[in-house]
């Protein structure tokens, strides 16, 4: 009995000592001062630098906080958001923490934005200034890529919040009058008179989430199809099925764009327009005998022949002053070989036997669900970008390996390599349940500056290591 009593007495003594020792340790660690020396990015995807010092970080990234006095940290707040960390992995000199995707960035309260707070107690907290960014910003498109001075440009993408600077291809910097979407989906700017708009290339933007670079589609008319001017940049074809130079009109907005094509020429509009089920004549390039229509000889210098079709697009400018809805389609074909026209016609679909190189653009149709909405550009020109994967034989589901060379070779292999643009006013059968019956079309719609451009996305390194053009 004495032995058993001694055993329990010893256990209680050890327990008391342990409790006292831990309490002293907890008290000491809770009161010790904290210091952050450096924050490191644990970059497992970087084969060269897996642990690099950083001045900012993005949501989802893993950080190592290096310093001293961390033992006893109970909570970590990043931009005011309590962020989980594994205290079993923490040491007095290092804490590993991953930025939660729910962490507020631009919507964080100004008092806590761009801060990391290490919390031990109300009287012992460390506030460390550190920039927190959302995912890297990106620019995917712009609705006016061949603007004139004074015109508005709308740039679309992701994570473009608080854009403060735009740099044009010639180096002109725009810092005034920029408006950006609070959700980061777009920003707008006005082209200054000082910009050299003959220089093609990328737009660069700077904002809350860093730098974004657009594809090289801005001011890019190097791979022209036709601009409807008598300057060698494309030549109109002429035969019974086409319109002629006399049918061209002057830019109705007097922006300096010169001549442009009108989808339904004024003489036809004066007669009442295009009837239901009808179509206009072609606006066509000269074709086989014209060197401009051999894309291989002049475009490969700017768009390499091995560029995936998904990274090449047709662009054109359009001015549609009145709402356009419910009837009328604009068809483009890379060859003069259309046997049928309009939405869902054979030339717009993949074929292993024929050169199907057409697409149909319907601005009022939602291609996802078949709904419709009136469309207009208002009192301005806008740019429309159609990826080459929208053209028949370059459908990515059927031809995932198609390249720009396939497109150019197909054009040259056809009997007639005239590029065609034609207004079609047929019925549009989206599905068995959604059919739009055509009606008379009698409004003015203008197009200009048809060109081929690269839309290959460009990623920007956060650390200045390199800029990388993504081609796959």
C-alpha positions, 0 to 999 in steps of 0.5 A: 500500500505504501508503494502504491501511495508513493507511486501516485504521489510521484505522478501528481508531483510530475504532473504539477511540475509539468503543468507549471513548466508549460504554464511558464513557457506559455506565458513566456512565449505569449509575451515575447516580441515577434519580428518578421525578417522576410517572407518567402514564396514556396514555389514548388512549380519553379525548378530553379528557385523553390524558395524565393524572397517576395514583396507580394503574393497571390491567393493560393500561394504558400508562404514561409514567414521568417523571423523570430518570436513566433512560438505562441502565435494563436491566429494569423489574419491576412487582409483581415481574414483569419487564415489557417496555419498548422502550428505543429509545423511552426517553429519560433523562426518560421511559419508556413501559411497558404493564402486562402482563395477567400481572402479579400483583396480589392474589397478588403477594408482599407485599414487591414488591406495588404497586411499580415497580422500575427496574433498572440494576445490583444496586447501582443500582435505584429502588423506587417505590411505585405501586398496581397494580390488576386490571381495574375491579371490577364488581357484576352480581348479589346473591342477597339484594336485599331482606334483613332486618337480620342476613341475609347478602347474597352479591354477585357480580361480577368483580375484587372481591378484598379488599373492605373496605367496602360502602355501602348505598343509605341510606349505611350503611357496612359494614366488619366481617365482609366475606368476599371470594373470592380470585378476586374473583367474590363477597363477602358481608356481613351487613346491620346493624340500623342500616340503613334498608331502605326506601331503594332503590338501589345497593350500593357496594363498595370493595376492592383494585381500586377502587370498584364500584357495583351496578345499582339493584336493592337494596331496590327494591320500587318496581316491585312485581308482588305481595308477597302482603300486603293493603297495595295492593302487588299483589292476588291474582286469584281464579277457578277456576284460581287459589289464594286468600289462604287458601292463603298461609302465614306466612314459615316463617323468621319474618324479618318478610317476612309472608305468602308463597306456597307453590308447592304449598299445604299441603293439596295436599302433605297429599294427596301433592303434585303427580303426575308430569305434573301442575301446581299452580294459578296464583298470579295477580294481579288483572289487567285491572281492577286499576290495579297491573297497568298497569305503564306508569302506575307503573313508567316513573317508575323504569324509563324506557320506552326501557330495553333489555329486557336491562337489566330483570329480574324478581326474586323471593325464594325459600326452598327448605329441602330439596334440589330436583332432577330434577323440577318447574319454576317458570313465570312469564308476564306474561299469562294466555295459556298454552296449554302449560306447562313447559320449551320450551313455546310461550309461552317462545319468540319469535313474531312473531304471538303475545304470548309472554311466559313463561319457565321457571326450573328451579333444578336444571338447568344450561342450558348443558349439560343436567346437573343438581344438587340446589339449595337455599337452606338456612335462608335466603331468597335472591333470584333475578333473571331478565332479561326477555330470558329471556321469549319475545318478548324473546329478544335473538337475535330481538328485539335492540331490545326495550325495557321499553315493548314489555314493558308495551305487550304486557301491556296489549294482551293480553286478560288481563294477569294476571301468573302464577306456576305450578308445573309438573311435566311431563317436561323434554326438554333435548335428544334425548339428555337427558330428565328424566322427572317424578316426584311432587313433595311438598316445600315451596318458598316465594316472595315479593316479586315485582318488576321491577327495573333491572339496567343496569350502572353503571360508575365512573370511576377519576378521579371525572370521572363515574359512567355508567349503561350502557344499551346 
